[in-house]
């Protein structure tokens, strides 16, 4: 994980994906591709970028992969904390 001064360091593409997913709504791979087309090129690259982004997530954050109407969607969520034991 790349951190600078305690902050996660995203690549420009990861930052744009992170910001796009910030609304908490599900976004299809095609939506991500359309909004980031100049950087992603092919829709198959989205899985790679999502995977890299997941490894850099701050604590308490996650990106879910959901199947809705036979289409893969990604959604950013905040995890509930149960407290440290």
NORTA-V768686 format. One record per residue. PSI is psi as a letter, one per 20 degrees, with the letter a starting at -180 (NA if undefined). NEAR is the number of other C-alpha atoms within 10 Angstrom. Layout:
BEGIN
PSI;NEAR, PSI;NEAR
END
This chain:
BEGIN
p;13, o;11, q;10, p;8, k;6, i;8, q;9, p;13, o;15, q;18, r;13, h;10, g;15, h;17, g;13, h;16, g;21, g;18, h;11, h;18, i;18, h;12, i;12, j;13, q;13, p;19, p;19, r;18, h;17, h;17, g;15, g;19, g;19, g;13, h;13, k;17, g;13, h;10, h;12, h;17, f;12, q;11, h;16, h;12, i;14, g;18, h;12, g;12, h;15, g;17, g;12, h;15, g;20, h;16, i;11, j;17, q;16, q;13, p;9, j;10, q;14, q;17, o;20, q;14, p;15, q;15, p;12, p;10, l;7, k;7, p;11, p;14, q;20, q;21, p;19, p;21, q;16, p;12, q;10, p;8, p;8, j;6, q;5, q;4, NA;3
END
